[in-house]
Amino acid sequence: MPWRAPPAPAWVARLDAHGAAVGGGGHLVSLDRDDLLDAARAGTGLDDFGGDSWRPHFDVLVAALEGEADLTTVGRLVARTELLRALRERLLLAARWAADPTILDEAVEAPVFVVGTGRSGTSILHELLALDPGNRVPLTWELLHPAEAVGSPDEQAAARGAGDAVHRAWGDLQPAYETMHHNAGDEPNECIFATMLEFLSDQWGGTYEIPTYSGHLVAADQTGAYRYHRRVLQTLQRRRPAGKGWVCKAPSHLSQLRTLFSVYPDARVVQLHRDPLKTVPSTVSLMGTIRSMRCERVDVDGLAPLISLGYALMLDDTMDARASGALPDDQFVDVRYADLMGDPAATGLGIYEQLRRPAPPSLAVSVTDHLARRPKGAHGEHRYSLADFGLDPATERARFARYQAHHDVPDEI
């Protein structure tokens, strides 16, 4: 049967009714561009946003949120929070860098990036690599508040608490979300929360119904966003012990690997490979659920074919670019989802071997213990299928046949 957004909790419906009662949530929660900028300046006492490269992206985003997203009252509140937080962090980071320019002299050496299509196992692999005390992963609260993360102990404590509360609220807005993904302030998280600060990020396009912005994102040169990402890592390094290397992740890197290597030429990429006939409908279901937390309507019928086509183009392009030398094939490690799920500890050790890095002696035990604490389906089962979104299995299988054959990806359905 066709996919339907899970019903909102009663408290969300009642809060949304406040907006409906006064002719729309826009009367209660402003997304006016100038008001947002003034609020960020007033809240920090600062005026330098660190250049203007972000402004065109910000302008397109705000216009799309106001003109296309059909936000609920709760959605407007979430959007305003996210926009203001990003603006505030730009102001606070610019001030930190002005006060201590040596932050931006920090070397970010040979970072590892976990990539793959959405729902291909990138999150669980990132978590498992984070178990190694020799690795440094960006935590959710640090990505949401990088300026405060290198501030005073009181600033850090407040940022950690706020980051955890705000991110866990996703499950409060829609309990079904917790069957799909786990959110917490001290969990590793994606690079898209750093590139949000340049207002050029899949986090914006993925969580709202804003096609104009999504088109802008696809067409934009994202070099500036990756350079800003590097600055965030340089800043957060002030918190980490010497000798730890970064392990980052985001499915969205798959479409920007050339840009990633232009900013991080010594990076290593661990690419996950999973049956697209599982990852495509799972991604659409997840994105539909997230958007339904914020928007009155969710167009999964339009989203599903775009996700399928986009995944096919990205996977084929990555294969071709690695084969031609446009991407450095010897800096990739390929991991099949089936192997990761079948023997996580052995797969982890294999990754270290291919990275030519020593694995911690306790890795196998740490992996086993971690997975025992986080059993799959602990919050319920995430149900989805191709049929939910009008996708034909034979057509989809043919679309991804070359990719599956190249990486020996087994069928899951």
C-alpha positions in Angstrom: 0.0 0.0 0.0 1.2 3.6 -0.6 3.4 5.1 2.1 1.8 7.4 4.6 3.5 9.7 7.1 3.2 8.4 10.6 0.6 10.3 12.6 2.0 13.2 14.7 1.9 12.8 18.5 -1.1 14.6 20.1 1.1 17.3 21.7 2.5 18.2 18.3 -1.0 18.5 16.8 -2.1 20.7 19.7 0.9 23.0 19.3 0.4 23.2 15.6 -3.2 24.3 16.3 -1.8 27.5 17.9 -0.7 28.6 14.4 -3.9 27.5 12.8 -5.8 29.5 15.3 -4.2 32.8 14.2 -4.2 32.3 10.5 -0.9 30.4 10.2 2.3 29.7 12.0 4.0 32.6 10.2 2.3 34.9 12.5 3.9 33.2 15.5 7.4 32.2 14.2 9.2 34.5 11.8 11.6 33.3 9.1 12.2 36.8 7.8 15.8 36.9 6.6 16.7 40.3 8.2 15.0 39.4 11.4 17.1 36.2 11.6 20.3 38.1 11.0 19.4 40.8 13.6 18.5 38.2 16.2 21.8 36.4 15.7 23.7 39.6 16.0 21.7 40.7 19.1 22.1 37.3 20.8 25.9 37.3 20.4 26.8 40.9 20.4 28.8 40.2 17.2 28.6 41.4 13.7 31.3 39.6 11.6 29.9 36.4 10.0 33.3 35.5 8.5 32.9 36.6 5.0 29.9 36.6 2.6 30.3 33.3 0.7 27.4 31.8 2.6 24.9 34.6 1.8 23.6 33.4 -1.6 22.9 30.0 -0.2 21.2 31.4 2.9 19.0 33.6 0.8 17.9 30.8 -1.4 17.2 28.6 1.6 15.2 31.1 3.5 13.1 32.0 0.5 12.4 28.3 -0.2 11.5 27.6 3.4 9.0 30.4 3.3 7.7 29.9 -0.2 7.7 26.1 -0.7 8.0 24.1 2.5 4.5 24.6 3.8 5.8 24.4 7.3 3.7 23.6 10.3 4.0 25.8 13.4 6.4 23.2 14.9 8.2 23.0 11.6 8.7 26.8 11.6 10.0 26.7 15.2 12.5 23.9 14.3 13.6 25.8 11.1 14.1 29.1 13.0 16.1 27.3 15.6 18.4 25.7 13.0 18.8 28.9 11.0 19.6 30.9 14.1 22.0 28.3 15.5 23.9 28.3 12.2 24.1 32.1 12.1 25.2 32.3 15.7 27.9 29.7 15.2 29.3 31.6 12.2 29.5 34.7 14.4 31.1 32.9 17.3 33.6 31.0 15.2 34.7 34.1 13.4 35.3 35.8 16.7 37.3 32.7 17.9 39.5 32.7 14.8 40.1 36.4 15.0 41.2 36.1 18.6 43.4 33.1 17.9 44.3 32.8 14.2 46.6 29.8 15.0 43.5 27.7 15.1 43.4 27.8 11.4 47.0 26.7 11.1 46.1 23.3 12.6 47.0 20.4 10.3 44.2 18.0 9.5 46.2 14.9 8.5 44.9 12.0 6.5 41.3 12.1 7.7 39.1 9.0 7.0 35.6 9.6 5.5 33.0 6.8 5.7 30.7 7.2 2.7 28.0 5.3 0.9 24.4 5.8 -0.1 21.9 6.6 2.6 20.9 3.5 4.7 24.0 1.5 3.6 25.5 1.1 7.1 27.6 4.2 7.3 26.2 5.2 10.7 26.9 1.8 12.4 30.4 1.6 10.9 31.2 5.2 12.1 30.1 4.2 15.6 32.3 1.1 15.5 35.3 3.0 14.3 34.7 5.5 17.1 35.3 2.7 19.6 39.0 3.0 18.8 40.5 5.4 21.3 43.0 6.4 18.6 40.3 7.8 16.4 38.6 11.1 16.8 35.0 11.4 15.6 32.9 14.6 15.6 30.1 14.3 18.1 26.6 15.8 17.5 26.8 18.5 20.2 30.3 19.6 18.9 29.0 19.9 15.3 25.9 21.8 16.5 28.0 24.1 18.7 31.7 24.0 17.6 32.5 27.5 18.9 31.3 26.6 22.4 33.0 23.2 22.2 36.4 24.9 22.6 35.1 27.5 25.1 35.1 27.5 28.9 33.9 24.4 30.8 30.6 26.2 31.5 30.1 26.9 27.8 30.9 23.3 26.9 28.5 22.0 29.4 25.7 24.2 28.2 26.4 23.3 24.6 26.5 19.6 25.4 23.1 19.8 27.2 21.5 21.9 24.5 22.8 19.8 21.7 21.6 16.6 23.3 18.1 18.0 24.1 17.6 19.5 20.7 18.7 16.4 18.8 16.8 14.0 20.9 13.6 16.1 20.3 13.5 14.5 16.8 12.2 11.4 18.5 9.7 13.4 20.5 8.3 15.0 17.3 7.9 11.6 15.7 8.4 8.4 17.7 8.5 6.3 14.5 11.8 8.1 13.7 13.5 6.1 16.5 12.9 2.9 14.6 15.0 4.3 11.8 17.9 6.2 13.5 19.3 7.0 16.9 19.9 10.6 17.9 21.9 11.8 20.9 24.3 14.6 21.7 27.3 12.4 22.5 26.9 10.2 19.4 29.1 10.5 16.3 27.3 12.5 13.6 27.6 13.5 9.9 29.6 16.2 8.3 26.4 17.8 6.9 26.0 19.5 10.3 29.3 21.3 9.8 28.5 22.3 6.2 25.2 23.6 7.4 27.1 26.6 8.6 27.9 27.5 5.0 24.2 27.0 4.3 25.2 24.5 1.6 24.3 21.1 3.0 22.1 18.1 2.4 20.9 18.5 6.0 18.8 21.5 4.8 17.6 19.9 1.6 16.9 16.5 3.1 14.7 17.6 6.0 12.4 20.1 4.3 10.3 20.1 1.1 12.3 22.8 -0.6 12.9 21.9 -4.3 14.4 25.2 -5.3 17.0 24.9 -2.6 17.7 21.2 -3.5 18.3 22.3 -7.1 20.6 25.1 -5.9 22.5 22.6 -3.8 23.0 20.2 -6.7 24.3 22.9 -9.0 26.5 24.8 -6.5 30.2 24.5 -6.2 30.5 23.1 -2.7 34.3 23.8 -2.3 33.5 26.6 0.2 31.4 24.3 2.3 34.2 21.8 2.5 36.7 24.4 3.4 34.4 25.6 6.2 34.1 21.9 7.2 37.9 21.8 7.5 37.9 24.9 9.7 35.4 23.3 12.0 37.7 20.3 12.4 40.6 22.5 13.0 38.7 24.3 15.7 37.5 21.0 17.3 41.1 19.7 17.3 41.8 22.1 20.2 39.7 19.7 22.3 41.3 16.4 21.2 44.5 14.7 22.5 47.4 14.8 20.2 47.9 11.9 17.9 44.2 11.2 17.1 43.1 11.1 13.5 39.7 12.2 12.3 37.1 9.7 11.2 34.1 11.5 9.6 31.1 10.3 7.7 28.2 11.4 5.5 26.4 9.7 2.7 26.3 13.1 0.9 30.1 12.9 0.3 29.3 10.4 -2.4 28.2 13.1 -4.7 31.1 15.4 -3.8 34.2 13.2 -3.7 36.1 15.3 -6.2 35.5 18.3 -3.9 36.4 16.3 -0.8 39.7 15.3 -2.2 40.5 18.8 -3.5 40.2 20.0 0.2 41.6 16.9 1.8 44.0 15.4 -0.8 45.4 12.9 1.7 42.0 11.6 2.8 41.1 8.0 2.9 37.5 6.9 1.9 35.8 3.9 3.3 32.9 3.2 0.9 29.9 1.0 2.1 28.1 -1.1 -0.5 24.6 -2.4 0.0 21.7 -3.6 -2.2 20.1 -0.4 -3.6 16.7 -2.2 -3.6 17.0 -1.9 0.2 18.7 1.5 0.5 16.4 3.4 -1.9 13.1 2.7 -0.2 14.6 3.0 3.3 16.0 6.4 2.4 12.7 7.6 1.0 10.9 6.4 4.1 13.4 8.1 6.4 13.3 11.4 4.5 9.5 11.3 4.3 9.3 10.8 8.0 11.7 13.6 8.8 10.0 16.0 6.5 6.6 15.1 7.9 7.9 16.4 11.3 8.2 19.9 9.8 6.0 20.2 6.7 2.3 19.9 6.1 2.8 17.8 3.0 5.4 15.3 1.9 5.9 14.4 -1.8 7.3 10.9 -1.6 5.9 10.1 -5.0 8.2 12.7 -6.5 11.1 11.9 -4.1 11.4 8.2 -4.7 12.3 8.2 -8.4 14.8 11.1 -7.8 16.5 9.2 -5.0 16.8 6.0 -7.2 18.1 8.0 -10.2 20.5 10.0 -8.0 21.9 6.9 -6.3 22.5 5.2 -9.7 24.2 8.3 -11.1 26.5 8.7 -8.0 27.4 5.1 -7.8 28.2 4.8 -11.5 30.1 8.1 -11.5 32.2 7.0 -8.6 33.1 3.7 -10.3 34.1 5.5 -13.5 36.1 8.2 -11.7 38.0 5.6 -9.7 38.7 3.6 -12.8 39.9 6.7 -14.8 42.1 8.2 -12.1 39.8 11.2 -11.6 39.5 9.9 -8.0 42.5 8.2 -6.3 41.4 4.6 -6.3 44.2 3.5 -4.0 42.8 5.8 -1.3 39.5 3.9 -1.1 38.6 0.9 1.0 35.5 -1.0 -0.1 33.2 -2.7 2.5 30.1 -4.7 1.8 27.2 -4.2 4.1 26.6 -8.0 4.1 30.1 -8.5 5.5 29.8 -5.8 8.1 26.6 -7.3 9.4 27.8 -10.8 9.1 31.0 -10.4 11.1 31.5 -6.8 12.3 34.7 -7.4 14.2 36.5 -9.2 11.4 35.3 -6.5 8.9 36.6 -3.8 11.2 40.0 -5.5 11.4 40.0 -5.8 7.6 39.4 -2.1 7.3 42.4 -1.3 9.5 44.5 -3.6 7.4 43.6 -1.9 4.2 44.1 1.5 5.8 47.6 0.2 6.9 46.9 1.3 10.4 47.3 -0.8 13.6 44.0 -1.9 15.1 43.5 -1.6 18.8 43.9 -5.0 20.5 40.5 -4.7 22.1 38.6 -3.8 18.9 36.8 -7.1 18.5 35.6 -7.1 22.1 34.6 -3.5 22.0 32.6 -4.1 18.8 30.8 -7.1 20.2 29.9 -5.2 23.4 28.7 -2.1 21.6 26.4 -4.1 19.3 25.0 -6.0 22.3 24.0 -2.6 23.9 22.4 -1.4 20.6 20.4 -4.4 19.2 18.8 -3.8 15.9 15.1 -3.0 16.3 15.3 -2.0 19.9 12.8 0.8 19.3 10.6 -1.2 16.8 10.9 -2.3 13.2 11.4 0.1 10.4 9.0 -1.2 7.7 9.3 -0.2 4.0 9.3 -1.6 0.5 9.7 -0.5 -3.1 6.0 -1.0 -3.6 5.3 1.7 -1.0 6.7 4.2 -3.4 5.6 2.9 -6.8 9.0 1.5 -7.7 9.2 -1.6 -9.9 11.7 -4.2 -8.6 12.8 -5.4 -12.1 13.5 -1.8 -13.2 15.4 -1.0 -10.1 17.4 -4.2 -10.3 18.4 -3.4 -13.9 19.3 0.1 -13.0 21.9 -1.0 -10.4 23.1 -4.2 -12.1 26.4 -2.8 -13.1 27.2 -1.4 -9.6 26.2 -4.7 -7.9 28.3 -6.8 -10.2 31.3 -4.5 -9.9 31.4 -4.6 -6.1 29.8 -8.1 -5.7 26.9 -6.7 -3.8 24.4 -9.4 -2.9 20.7 -9.0 -3.4 18.7 -8.6 -0.2 15.2 -9.0 -1.7 
